[in-house]
Amino acid sequence: MESIVSIRNLSKTYAGGFKALNNINLEIRKGEIIALLGPNGAGKTTLISAICGIVSPSEGEILVDGKDIIKDFRSTRSIIGLVPQELTTESFASVLSTVNFSRGLFGKSPNPEYIEQVLRDLSLWEKKDNKIIELSGGMKRRVLIAKALSHEPRVLFLDEPTAGVDVELRKDMWALVRKLRESGVTIILTTHYIEEAEEIADRIGVVTRGEILLVEEKDELMRKLGKKQLILELTRTLTALPESLSAHQLLLSDDGQQLTYTYDTQGERTGITSLMDDLRSAGIGFKDMQTKQSSLEEIFVKLVEES
């Protein structure tokens, strides 16, 4: 698939010597949603700021639609929309005039129909005449997204877009992001809400200490790194596990009524068949069983801890 953003050997070292980015290489595909996960201070915002031309790289190259972000700043920036992490809209101007003004900054001619559709998609149309300063934090966040979309960008960066937004508004934004992707917009998302990445992303990038640990298709990442658990509800209470079951690394619940067996979905054998044979031999029965897949959050925490 063709890339719309190419990042090659990108590093950023600040004046005090702090290295925020270290040799980043990343290809972002046209029309995908890629989520960048990482703890605070991992370098996610610096990376986005570099791609948008806000922060100058110390080393490396960034191409947007085949053009250098530094040498061709005006043309590359015109196809990028950025929703910053901080709420920066505190003006006395109305929602509609603020969004129209942002469109004009990029040299776009007026398009009332397009702007109306953006505001309707963000549930802002009824508040189009309200002053920004009158809006709630969640609505101000929506205005930031509307401003970023005002000039019809082909690449949209969302830096913690749903921070401080309630669940209902968050789901509305997820729906909008999917709609934008369907229209061909490429979306790069940073988020602390791992369920957000799990819900809408095509690929996941894990960033820590200024480096990218991995970039993987979401489903493949969960398939490769995820663990599964087999949970057995026992027919009788156990006070301890028999020695004959020690090889299976079982976990007995505190009340002695449940066994949990964790296995690798990528292993040649799951070990479930031999576990069942050994349970039968030990005279241990169960009345119910269920399986549970590792969540993206569990995978992410493990990756960061091991890095």
Backbone bond lengths (Angstrom), bond angles and torsions (degrees), N, CA, C in turn:
res aa  C-N    CA-C-N  psi(-1)  N-CA   C-N-CA  omega(-1)  CA-C   N-CA-C  phi
1 M - - - 1.471 - - 1.527 109.60 -
2 E 1.336 116.36 141.08 1.456 121.56 -175.71 1.530 111.17 -69.97
3 S 1.347 115.66 139.33 1.468 120.99 178.62 1.520 110.09 -88.16
4 I 1.316 116.31 144.21 1.459 120.74 173.01 1.527 110.82 -106.35
5 V 1.346 117.43 -23.35 1.466 122.52 174.37 1.525 108.37 -128.15
6 S 1.333 115.80 126.65 1.465 121.32 177.74 1.524 108.61 -122.50
7 I 1.319 116.09 122.33 1.466 122.15 -179.84 1.521 107.95 -115.66
8 R 1.331 116.79 123.60 1.458 121.10 -173.25 1.523 110.61 -128.97
9 N 1.321 115.10 118.86 1.477 122.69 174.34 1.528 112.16 51.52
10 L 1.322 116.03 43.96 1.458 121.47 -175.79 1.523 111.68 -82.96
11 S 1.327 115.86 127.16 1.459 121.80 174.52 1.525 108.93 -135.54
12 K 1.336 115.33 149.79 1.454 120.77 176.01 1.516 109.61 -138.60
13 T 1.322 116.18 118.12 1.459 122.35 176.10 1.520 108.29 -118.79
14 Y 1.341 116.24 125.50 1.461 120.24 -178.96 1.524 110.83 -82.47
15 A 1.336 115.50 168.67 1.461 121.67 -173.32 1.527 112.81 -55.96
16 G 1.319 117.36 -35.34 1.467 120.12 -179.44 1.517 114.36 -75.95
17 G 1.337 116.73 -3.44 1.462 120.52 178.91 1.521 114.11 101.69
18 F 1.346 116.94 -4.79 1.460 119.28 -179.82 1.526 110.39 -73.19
19 K 1.333 116.15 127.43 1.463 121.51 -179.45 1.524 108.47 -96.89
20 A 1.323 115.61 103.17 1.464 120.89 -176.16 1.518 112.01 -81.31
21 L 1.332 117.25 -32.39 1.467 122.69 178.10 1.521 109.23 -131.89
22 N 1.312 115.78 139.20 1.464 120.02 -175.91 1.531 110.75 -132.28
23 N 1.343 115.67 99.47 1.463 122.42 172.44 1.536 112.45 54.66
24 I 1.318 115.13 57.78 1.463 121.40 179.54 1.534 109.67 -81.91
25 N 1.319 115.80 130.73 1.462 122.39 172.17 1.520 107.85 -128.29
26 L 1.338 115.87 125.26 1.463 119.24 -175.30 1.516 110.02 -156.84
27 E 1.314 115.96 135.27 1.463 122.67 173.38 1.532 107.40 -112.60
28 I 1.329 116.32 124.32 1.459 121.51 178.23 1.525 107.66 -108.26
29 R 1.316 115.92 124.75 1.459 121.30 -172.24 1.524 111.92 -83.94
30 K 1.311 114.59 149.91 1.462 119.56 175.83 1.526 110.13 -62.06
31 G 1.340 115.42 132.58 1.450 120.50 172.68 1.503 116.41 77.10
32 E 1.342 118.42 13.91 1.463 119.77 179.00 1.526 110.54 -104.27
33 I 1.329 114.69 164.82 1.462 121.71 168.52 1.523 106.05 -111.50
34 I 1.322 116.39 116.60 1.459 120.46 177.91 1.524 108.17 -116.79
35 A 1.315 116.26 130.02 1.465 122.02 -179.48 1.524 109.16 -105.22
36 L 1.313 116.24 130.35 1.457 122.29 176.08 1.523 108.32 -103.29
37 L 1.324 115.67 114.99 1.459 121.64 179.75 1.519 109.49 -106.32
38 G 1.308 115.62 145.59 1.456 119.89 176.87 1.513 110.27 175.97
39 P 1.334 117.29 155.89 1.476 120.18 178.80 1.519 110.90 -69.05
40 N 1.329 116.28 169.47 1.462 120.60 175.35 1.525 109.70 -56.63
41 G 1.343 115.95 136.96 1.458 120.15 179.10 1.513 114.13 81.85
42 A 1.331 117.32 7.87 1.465 120.30 -177.39 1.521 112.25 -73.18
43 G 1.347 117.40 -23.50 1.463 120.53 -178.99 1.518 113.95 114.27
44 K 1.332 117.49 5.43 1.462 120.67 -176.17 1.530 111.77 -62.39
45 T 1.332 116.86 -49.18 1.464 120.24 -178.00 1.522 111.06 -67.17
46 T 1.317 117.96 -37.60 1.467 121.10 176.78 1.520 110.34 -62.02
47 L 1.319 116.88 -40.88 1.459 121.36 179.18 1.530 110.51 -62.05
48 I 1.330 116.97 -48.05 1.461 120.65 178.21 1.528 110.82 -61.67
49 S 1.326 116.92 -43.03 1.464 120.66 -179.29 1.527 111.49 -62.84
50 A 1.327 117.20 -35.64 1.464 120.98 177.68 1.524 110.88 -67.43
51 I 1.320 116.97 -43.18 1.468 120.34 -179.62 1.526 110.58 -64.70
52 C 1.331 116.28 -35.01 1.464 120.68 -179.68 1.525 112.99 -83.64
53 G 1.316 117.93 -0.14 1.455 121.09 177.37 1.511 114.74 80.56
54 I 1.326 116.40 12.43 1.467 120.68 -179.83 1.531 110.46 -82.45
55 V 1.321 115.95 -36.32 1.465 122.58 178.30 1.525 108.34 -113.68
56 S 1.323 117.03 132.28 1.467 120.49 179.53 1.529 110.36 -84.35
57 P 1.325 118.40 127.84 1.462 120.77 178.53 1.525 111.45 -65.94
58 S 1.325 116.52 149.23 1.464 120.78 171.95 1.517 110.48 -79.93
59 E 1.335 115.45 -34.65 1.462 121.71 178.33 1.523 108.61 -146.21
60 G 1.322 115.33 159.46 1.447 120.24 172.23 1.515 114.64 98.27
61 E 1.314 114.55 -176.71 1.464 121.82 -173.49 1.527 109.84 -138.58
62 I 1.332 115.23 141.45 1.463 121.36 175.77 1.519 108.16 -127.46
63 L 1.323 115.76 122.30 1.458 121.56 177.63 1.530 108.81 -113.54
64 V 1.327 115.52 132.25 1.464 121.71 174.69 1.522 106.99 -119.95
65 D 1.317 115.45 118.15 1.462 121.68 -175.30 1.531 110.90 53.58
66 G 1.334 115.51 38.12 1.462 121.69 176.11 1.508 115.19 83.68
67 K 1.343 118.40 -1.04 1.461 120.88 -178.07 1.525 110.64 -113.76
68 D 1.322 115.71 146.79 1.465 122.05 -178.21 1.525 110.26 -72.73
69 I 1.332 116.77 129.28 1.459 121.63 -175.85 1.532 111.99 -65.41
70 I 1.332 117.48 -25.44 1.460 120.69 179.52 1.527 110.69 -87.22
71 K 1.333 116.94 -50.59 1.469 120.60 -176.58 1.528 112.36 -71.00
72 D 1.316 116.79 -32.27 1.466 120.86 -177.25 1.532 109.46 -120.27
73 F 1.330 115.74 50.37 1.460 120.52 -172.29 1.529 112.28 -57.69
74 R 1.324 117.23 -47.00 1.467 120.04 -174.11 1.529 111.51 -62.04
75 S 1.329 116.77 -46.57 1.468 119.22 -176.53 1.524 111.69 -72.41
76 T 1.336 117.61 -36.55 1.468 119.40 -179.95 1.529 110.61 -72.96
77 R 1.330 116.48 -41.55 1.468 119.19 -178.27 1.526 111.41 -66.00
78 S 1.334 116.65 -25.50 1.465 119.28 -177.82 1.517 112.35 -70.50
79 I 1.333 118.41 -17.99 1.467 119.71 178.79 1.533 111.49 -102.52
80 I 1.348 116.36 5.90 1.468 121.25 -179.18 1.521 110.33 -109.64
81 G 1.314 115.89 135.33 1.452 122.03 169.64 1.522 108.53 -114.14
82 L 1.326 116.90 139.56 1.465 121.21 -177.52 1.520 110.43 -129.82
83 V 1.334 115.07 125.22 1.462 121.12 171.45 1.522 106.98 -105.77
84 P 1.333 118.71 105.11 1.460 120.56 -175.81 1.522 111.94 -72.23
85 Q 1.323 114.56 164.54 1.464 120.41 -179.32 1.522 111.32 -71.75
86 E 1.337 116.31 -38.49 1.461 119.82 -176.16 1.525 111.04 -83.33
87 L 1.326 116.15 144.90 1.457 121.28 173.27 1.523 108.23 -78.19
88 T 1.327 116.16 110.94 1.470 119.92 -174.15 1.523 112.63 -114.52
89 T 1.329 117.17 7.26 1.468 119.53 -177.28 1.529 109.85 -103.67
90 E 1.322 116.72 103.32 1.464 121.50 179.45 1.530 110.30 -128.79
91 S 1.336 117.13 26.38 1.460 119.93 -171.44 1.523 112.19 -80.36
92 F 1.328 114.25 167.46 1.463 121.73 175.33 1.521 110.87 -92.93
93 A 1.340 116.48 3.35 1.465 120.43 177.16 1.527 109.33 -77.14
94 S 1.330 116.25 161.13 1.459 120.69 178.79 1.527 110.65 -78.11
95 V 1.317 114.60 163.80 1.466 120.31 177.67 1.521 109.92 -58.49
96 L 1.321 117.62 -48.97 1.463 121.55 -175.87 1.518 111.60 -62.56
97 S 1.330 117.58 -46.42 1.469 119.64 -178.40 1.526 111.11 -66.95
98 T 1.330 117.11 -34.50 1.465 120.89 178.74 1.522 111.05 -63.64
99 V 1.318 116.37 -44.54 1.468 120.33 -178.44 1.526 110.34 -70.73
100 N 1.330 117.31 -41.11 1.466 120.23 176.51 1.520 111.79 -61.67
101 F 1.324 116.34 -39.58 1.467 121.02 178.91 1.529 110.45 -62.29
102 S 1.325 116.97 -42.27 1.472 120.36 178.92 1.524 110.46 -61.17
103 R 1.324 117.43 -40.09 1.466 120.52 177.47 1.526 110.32 -61.06
104 G 1.323 116.16 -44.10 1.460 120.21 -179.43 1.515 113.45 -63.55
105 L 1.338 117.27 -31.26 1.464 120.62 179.37 1.522 112.12 -59.65
106 F 1.334 116.66 -27.41 1.459 120.44 -179.67 1.529 112.13 -95.94
107 G 1.348 115.75 13.33 1.458 119.88 175.66 1.510 114.73 74.39
108 K 1.328 116.87 17.15 1.462 120.57 -179.92 1.527 109.95 -85.24
109 S 1.313 116.31 138.74 1.458 119.93 176.08 1.519 109.96 -71.24
110 P 1.330 118.77 156.01 1.473 120.85 -178.28 1.533 111.74 -57.66
111 N 1.330 114.64 143.97 1.470 121.31 176.97 1.529 107.35 -146.53
112 P 1.328 116.56 79.40 1.471 120.17 -175.29 1.524 113.48 -57.81
113 E 1.329 117.17 -36.20 1.467 120.13 -178.87 1.529 110.86 -64.56
114 Y 1.326 115.91 -43.50 1.470 119.58 179.98 1.528 110.85 -65.18
115 I 1.322 117.05 -46.36 1.462 120.68 -178.93 1.525 110.59 -62.35
116 E 1.340 116.82 -40.50 1.460 119.63 177.45 1.530 110.94 -60.40
117 Q 1.335 117.13 -42.62 1.459 120.30 -179.63 1.524 111.14 -63.71
118 V 1.347 117.00 -42.07 1.468 120.49 177.58 1.524 110.42 -59.35
119 L 1.325 116.82 -46.46 1.466 120.63 -178.61 1.528 111.14 -66.39
120 R 1.320 117.05 -36.64 1.471 119.41 177.36 1.523 110.81 -66.92
121 D 1.337 117.09 -42.21 1.465 120.84 179.28 1.530 111.49 -60.90
122 L 1.334 115.98 -28.87 1.463 120.94 -178.77 1.526 112.40 -98.74
123 S 1.335 116.60 11.19 1.472 122.18 -179.07 1.530 111.53 55.90
124 L 1.338 115.44 38.21 1.459 121.21 -179.46 1.527 112.69 -110.72
125 W 1.317 117.70 -7.65 1.459 119.38 -172.62 1.531 111.95 -60.82
126 E 1.322 116.83 -40.22 1.465 119.67 -179.52 1.529 112.18 -68.73
127 K 1.332 116.18 -15.63 1.469 120.34 179.96 1.524 111.29 -108.75
128 K 1.328 116.70 16.90 1.469 120.43 -174.40 1.523 112.71 -59.92
129 D 1.323 117.37 -28.76 1.469 120.54 -178.21 1.533 113.06 -95.66
130 N 1.334 116.71 -3.47 1.463 120.18 177.40 1.529 110.85 -72.51
131 K 1.322 115.96 146.61 1.463 119.76 172.80 1.530 109.12 -73.51
132 I 1.321 115.50 145.57 1.472 120.76 -178.17 1.517 110.70 -56.34
133 I 1.324 116.10 -40.42 1.460 120.78 -174.99 1.527 112.00 -64.97
134 E 1.328 117.06 -18.37 1.460 121.27 -179.06 1.533 112.84 -84.12
135 L 1.325 117.49 -10.70 1.463 121.24 -171.55 1.529 112.09 -85.04
136 S 1.323 114.72 156.74 1.468 120.70 173.21 1.523 109.92 -72.07
137 G 1.324 116.39 168.81 1.461 120.29 179.01 1.516 112.60 -60.02
138 G 1.343 116.05 -40.17 1.453 119.63 179.69 1.520 112.24 -65.03
139 M 1.329 117.12 -39.79 1.454 121.03 178.75 1.529 111.16 -69.87
140 K 1.329 117.24 -36.57 1.467 119.50 175.78 1.529 110.36 -61.89
141 R 1.337 115.56 -37.63 1.465 119.64 176.90 1.523 110.43 -61.71
142 R 1.315 116.82 -39.23 1.462 120.66 178.24 1.535 110.78 -66.10
143 V 1.330 116.84 -37.34 1.464 119.86 177.77 1.528 110.54 -63.09
144 L 1.328 117.04 -38.98 1.465 120.05 177.01 1.528 110.93 -59.73
145 I 1.323 116.18 -40.29 1.466 119.73 178.35 1.526 110.20 -67.36
146 A 1.335 116.65 -42.09 1.464 119.97 177.96 1.525 111.40 -60.67
147 K 1.335 116.64 -41.53 1.472 120.00 177.62 1.525 110.74 -62.23
148 A 1.336 116.66 -40.90 1.465 120.68 -179.29 1.521 111.88 -66.69
149 L 1.348 116.50 -27.91 1.468 121.30 -179.11 1.523 112.83 -92.37
150 S 1.325 116.98 -6.75 1.464 120.91 -170.03 1.527 112.93 -60.63
151 H 1.333 117.70 -32.93 1.467 120.21 -176.53 1.528 112.77 -100.16
152 E 1.346 116.39 17.89 1.472 122.83 175.15 1.531 112.12 58.91
153 P 1.336 117.54 57.44 1.463 120.51 -178.35 1.531 111.67 -70.35
154 R 1.311 116.03 155.42 1.465 121.63 175.52 1.517 111.42 -98.36
155 V 1.336 116.12 -14.61 1.468 122.05 176.29 1.521 107.14 -129.33
156 L 1.326 116.84 126.10 1.463 121.08 -177.57 1.522 110.07 -122.28
157 F 1.332 115.88 124.72 1.458 121.97 177.15 1.530 108.76 -103.25
158 L 1.302 115.88 127.44 1.461 122.30 178.97 1.530 107.92 -119.10
159 D 1.316 116.19 106.02 1.466 121.16 -178.07 1.524 108.56 -97.87
160 E 1.329 116.17 100.93 1.468 122.63 -176.93 1.532 110.43 52.02
161 P 1.334 117.95 56.47 1.467 119.92 -171.19 1.515 115.04 -68.47
162 T 1.328 118.14 -23.17 1.465 119.11 -176.84 1.520 112.45 -109.59
163 A 1.332 117.29 17.97 1.466 120.00 175.72 1.522 109.46 -62.61
164 G 1.325 116.23 125.69 1.454 120.57 179.20 1.514 114.81 77.58
165 V 1.327 117.00 8.70 1.467 121.60 -179.67 1.518 108.83 -100.73
166 D 1.340 116.66 139.07 1.460 118.21 -178.91 1.528 111.24 -72.34
167 V 1.323 114.96 168.24 1.469 120.75 -171.53 1.524 111.83 -59.68
168 E 1.325 117.28 -41.07 1.465 120.39 -178.08 1.524 111.51 -62.97
169 L 1.339 117.16 -46.04 1.451 120.56 178.74 1.524 110.73 -65.85
170 R 1.330 116.60 -35.93 1.463 120.61 179.71 1.529 110.70 -61.21
171 K 1.325 116.35 -43.06 1.463 119.50 179.87 1.527 111.29 -67.44
172 D 1.336 117.48 -34.73 1.463 120.76 175.16 1.528 110.28 -61.10
173 M 1.336 116.00 -41.18 1.453 120.22 -179.49 1.526 111.01 -67.68
174 W 1.326 116.37 -38.56 1.462 119.32 176.24 1.519 110.27 -58.73
175 A 1.326 116.90 -42.11 1.465 121.24 179.57 1.527 110.18 -63.49
176 L 1.332 116.69 -40.12 1.464 120.57 178.71 1.527 110.51 -65.27
177 V 1.320 116.73 -42.82 1.467 120.63 179.68 1.525 110.31 -59.46
178 R 1.323 116.68 -43.29 1.474 119.66 178.66 1.530 110.66 -63.02
179 K 1.326 116.03 -40.22 1.462 120.55 179.54 1.529 110.69 -63.71
180 L 1.320 116.89 -41.03 1.464 121.07 178.54 1.528 110.62 -64.27
181 R 1.320 116.23 -42.46 1.462 119.89 178.37 1.525 110.83 -60.75
182 E 1.333 116.14 -41.32 1.468 120.46 178.85 1.523 111.49 -62.96
183 S 1.328 117.47 -27.69 1.467 120.99 179.00 1.529 111.69 -84.99
184 G 1.343 117.66 -0.88 1.460 121.17 176.34 1.508 115.88 104.15
185 V 1.341 117.23 -0.21 1.463 120.50 179.47 1.533 109.77 -75.27
186 T 1.324 115.84 135.61 1.465 121.98 174.76 1.525 107.95 -89.72
187 I 1.334 116.53 133.80 1.469 120.39 -173.91 1.518 110.10 -124.62
188 I 1.335 115.69 126.66 1.462 122.57 175.52 1.517 106.42 -114.17
189 L 1.308 115.07 122.11 1.462 122.02 -170.89 1.525 109.89 -121.62
190 T 1.326 116.81 129.45 1.463 119.19 166.15 1.518 106.94 -108.96
191 T 1.309 116.45 141.98 1.462 118.65 -175.93 1.518 111.79 -156.33
192 H 1.330 115.11 148.68 1.469 121.35 169.43 1.518 110.16 -92.23
193 Y 1.337 115.92 -16.91 1.458 120.28 -179.97 1.524 108.92 -86.31
194 I 1.323 115.69 97.76 1.459 118.77 -174.13 1.522 110.73 -65.28
195 E 1.339 116.98 -29.79 1.465 118.32 177.41 1.518 111.14 -64.73
196 E 1.348 117.42 -23.59 1.452 121.73 176.85 1.531 109.72 -66.72
197 A 1.322 116.36 -46.64 1.462 120.62 177.28 1.518 110.86 -63.89
198 E 1.325 115.83 -40.76 1.465 120.58 -179.17 1.520 110.55 -65.37
199 E 1.323 116.51 -31.30 1.462 121.46 -176.44 1.524 112.76 -77.44
200 I 1.348 118.31 -43.14 1.468 119.03 -166.90 1.526 115.48 -121.39
201 A 1.334 119.31 -14.64 1.462 119.39 -172.64 1.526 112.53 -79.27
202 D 1.342 115.02 147.93 1.466 121.31 170.64 1.524 109.97 -87.41
203 R 1.343 115.16 -41.98 1.469 120.56 178.07 1.520 110.11 -128.05
204 I 1.309 115.14 155.78 1.461 122.48 179.46 1.525 108.83 -121.25
205 G 1.330 115.83 131.49 1.457 121.08 170.74 1.516 108.61 -115.80
206 V 1.319 116.58 131.94 1.463 120.79 179.22 1.531 107.91 -106.44
207 V 1.340 115.18 121.55 1.466 122.16 -175.90 1.521 108.99 -115.40
208 T 1.323 116.71 133.01 1.465 120.59 174.56 1.523 109.01 -153.94
209 R 1.317 115.93 141.01 1.469 123.14 179.31 1.533 112.45 51.47
210 G 1.332 115.93 38.79 1.456 120.45 176.12 1.512 115.24 76.42
211 E 1.315 117.76 10.05 1.459 121.23 -179.44 1.526 110.09 -128.01
212 I 1.328 115.95 155.80 1.457 121.01 175.38 1.526 108.47 -94.70
213 L 1.332 115.57 116.18 1.462 119.86 179.71 1.522 111.08 -70.77
214 L 1.323 115.15 -41.95 1.461 119.82 179.66 1.508 109.48 -165.77
215 V 1.317 115.33 157.97 1.462 122.99 169.46 1.517 106.04 -133.35
216 E 1.315 116.15 124.33 1.465 119.61 -171.56 1.520 109.88 -147.84
217 E 1.335 115.99 148.83 1.456 119.92 169.96 1.536 107.67 -55.82
218 K 1.325 115.98 136.07 1.469 119.14 -174.79 1.527 111.89 -56.31
219 D 1.324 116.53 -48.89 1.459 119.49 -177.24 1.522 111.28 -64.64
220 E 1.343 116.21 -37.61 1.463 120.13 179.79 1.528 110.95 -69.44
221 L 1.337 115.90 -38.44 1.462 120.24 177.86 1.518 110.67 -60.26
222 M 1.323 116.36 -45.57 1.455 119.82 -179.07 1.530 111.16 -69.98
223 R 1.328 116.18 -30.62 1.463 119.25 177.83 1.526 111.25 -71.71
224 K 1.348 115.83 -41.13 1.462 119.84 -175.67 1.524 113.29 -77.40
225 L 1.331 115.79 -39.87 1.460 119.57 -172.99 1.522 113.33 -104.58
226 G 1.322 116.24 -11.83 1.452 119.10 -177.86 1.515 112.61 -75.74
227 K 1.281 115.27 146.98 1.465 122.43 173.44 1.533 108.05 -107.89
228 K 1.312 114.31 153.91 1.455 119.00 173.86 1.513 109.36 -115.55
229 Q 1.306 114.89 148.88 1.457 120.69 176.76 1.519 109.53 -120.01
230 L 1.317 114.44 135.58 1.461 121.80 172.68 1.521 106.65 -103.64
231 I 1.323 116.34 120.03 1.466 121.35 -176.28 1.517 108.58 -111.15
232 L 1.323 116.44 122.00 1.460 122.78 -176.65 1.527 110.26 -111.18
233 E 1.327 116.95 126.30 1.462 122.28 174.17 1.540 107.40 -91.44
234 L 1.320 116.47 116.47 1.461 121.27 -171.33 1.529 112.23 -80.84
235 T 1.331 114.57 153.83 1.476 120.09 178.71 1.525 111.01 -81.42
236 R 1.331 117.26 -20.33 1.471 120.43 176.21 1.526 109.58 -141.39
237 T 1.307 115.84 155.23 1.460 121.20 -177.41 1.526 110.82 -76.04
238 L 1.337 115.79 135.52 1.461 121.65 175.44 1.525 109.51 -106.68
239 T 1.316 115.75 139.44 1.472 119.62 174.43 1.518 111.14 -91.71
240 A 1.341 116.40 -22.98 1.460 121.61 178.83 1.522 108.23 -160.50
241 L 1.338 115.67 161.45 1.459 120.79 178.05 1.525 110.45 -84.80
242 P 1.322 118.06 135.92 1.466 120.44 175.24 1.532 110.73 -62.57
243 E 1.309 116.48 150.07 1.460 121.70 179.69 1.527 111.19 -58.94
244 S 1.322 117.07 -30.17 1.468 121.03 -177.62 1.531 113.04 -66.34
245 L 1.335 117.11 -13.30 1.462 120.60 179.48 1.526 113.22 -104.07
246 S 1.317 118.11 4.52 1.467 121.76 -173.27 1.536 112.75 -63.64
247 A 1.329 117.74 -27.25 1.469 120.82 -177.33 1.528 112.33 -71.74
248 H 1.314 117.49 -14.51 1.471 120.38 -173.68 1.525 113.94 -92.80
249 Q 1.305 119.15 -2.44 1.465 123.38 179.02 1.539 111.29 50.76
250 L 1.305 114.28 54.39 1.464 121.11 179.37 1.524 110.58 -85.55
251 L 1.318 115.13 151.71 1.459 121.07 174.99 1.526 108.30 -114.58
252 L 1.333 115.64 121.99 1.460 121.63 178.81 1.521 108.83 -94.94
253 S 1.316 117.34 129.16 1.464 121.11 -179.51 1.526 110.39 -65.72
254 D 1.337 115.82 159.96 1.462 120.93 -177.19 1.528 112.56 -60.18
255 D 1.344 115.60 -32.64 1.462 117.36 179.90 1.524 113.05 -86.80
256 G 1.346 116.70 0.35 1.458 121.26 175.96 1.514 114.86 71.84
257 Q 1.341 117.04 14.94 1.462 119.66 -175.78 1.528 113.99 -109.59
258 Q 1.339 116.52 3.15 1.459 119.41 -175.24 1.527 110.39 -144.42
259 L 1.316 116.39 136.48 1.465 122.78 173.84 1.524 108.74 -113.54
260 T 1.326 116.28 136.83 1.464 121.06 177.21 1.527 108.65 -120.06
261 Y 1.326 115.67 125.91 1.457 122.30 179.82 1.526 108.14 -118.25
262 T 1.346 117.10 120.33 1.465 122.36 -179.55 1.520 109.22 -101.40
263 Y 1.333 116.01 132.56 1.464 119.24 -178.62 1.525 110.74 -139.54
264 D 1.310 115.23 158.47 1.460 123.16 -178.12 1.521 108.83 -89.72
265 T 1.327 116.11 121.87 1.465 119.62 -178.94 1.532 111.95 -69.19
266 Q 1.340 116.57 -17.30 1.468 119.84 -179.00 1.527 113.44 -93.87
267 G 1.326 117.20 -5.70 1.465 120.10 -179.47 1.520 111.84 -68.88
268 E 1.337 115.14 155.40 1.465 118.89 177.79 1.522 110.48 -62.18
269 R 1.327 115.28 -35.83 1.461 120.23 177.82 1.520 108.92 -131.10
270 T 1.300 116.46 139.51 1.464 119.89 177.78 1.519 111.87 -81.14
271 G 1.324 117.47 -22.30 1.457 121.36 -178.29 1.517 113.08 83.97
272 I 1.327 117.37 2.22 1.467 120.19 -176.32 1.534 111.13 -67.69
273 T 1.329 116.33 -39.89 1.470 119.32 -178.21 1.520 111.31 -61.51
274 S 1.340 116.05 -46.44 1.465 118.84 179.84 1.525 111.19 -68.20
275 L 1.340 117.12 -33.05 1.466 120.70 176.31 1.529 109.79 -61.60
276 M 1.324 116.79 -46.75 1.464 120.44 179.94 1.533 111.55 -61.35
277 D 1.321 116.26 -40.24 1.475 120.18 177.89 1.524 110.66 -62.87
278 D 1.339 116.42 -43.53 1.468 120.00 -177.97 1.534 111.54 -70.13
279 L 1.338 117.07 -35.13 1.463 120.10 176.07 1.527 110.31 -63.38
280 R 1.320 115.57 -42.29 1.466 120.36 179.58 1.524 110.35 -63.41
281 S 1.330 115.97 -44.15 1.470 120.56 -179.86 1.527 111.47 -63.53
282 A 1.337 115.84 -32.88 1.469 120.28 -179.19 1.524 111.98 -83.69
283 G 1.335 117.10 -1.87 1.457 120.66 178.76 1.520 113.52 73.98
284 I 1.313 115.87 26.07 1.471 120.45 -179.64 1.525 108.96 -103.59
285 G 1.314 116.37 119.20 1.456 121.53 179.06 1.510 111.64 -106.97
286 F 1.315 115.19 163.32 1.463 119.31 177.61 1.525 108.72 -138.67
287 K 1.331 114.21 149.52 1.464 119.93 -176.68 1.524 113.46 -104.11
288 D 1.336 116.02 -12.25 1.458 118.73 179.40 1.524 108.68 -159.09
289 M 1.339 116.08 153.47 1.459 120.28 175.79 1.523 108.89 -143.67
290 Q 1.329 114.81 151.60 1.463 120.34 174.93 1.515 108.64 -149.66
291 T 1.326 116.46 158.10 1.462 120.67 177.26 1.529 109.37 -115.09
292 K 1.327 115.30 151.82 1.455 121.87 -179.77 1.524 108.30 -136.53
293 Q 1.332 116.69 130.33 1.460 122.85 179.69 1.523 109.81 -94.72
294 S 1.346 116.90 142.93 1.463 120.28 175.43 1.519 110.03 -57.94
295 S 1.313 116.50 141.92 1.455 120.74 176.12 1.521 109.44 -84.91
296 L 1.334 115.44 164.57 1.456 120.12 176.34 1.527 110.45 -61.06
297 E 1.330 117.39 -33.58 1.462 120.45 179.45 1.519 111.16 -62.68
298 E 1.316 117.21 -43.38 1.470 120.61 179.16 1.519 111.00 -63.67
299 I 1.335 116.66 -40.07 1.462 120.88 178.28 1.524 110.32 -64.67
300 F 1.339 116.43 -44.36 1.460 121.38 -178.78 1.526 111.45 -62.10
301 V 1.316 116.36 -47.98 1.471 120.83 -179.99 1.525 110.34 -58.68
302 K 1.309 117.08 -42.80 1.462 120.59 -179.82 1.529 111.27 -64.57
303 L 1.331 117.27 -42.61 1.468 120.62 179.71 1.518 111.57 -61.64
304 V 1.332 116.58 -45.30 1.470 120.16 -178.30 1.527 111.04 -67.33
305 E 1.320 116.34 -39.25 1.476 119.81 179.59 1.531 111.56 -64.70
306 E 1.334 116.29 -33.25 1.466 120.48 -176.36 1.530 112.19 -86.33
307 S 1.336 117.90 -11.30 1.462 120.40 -175.30 1.533 111.10 -77.53
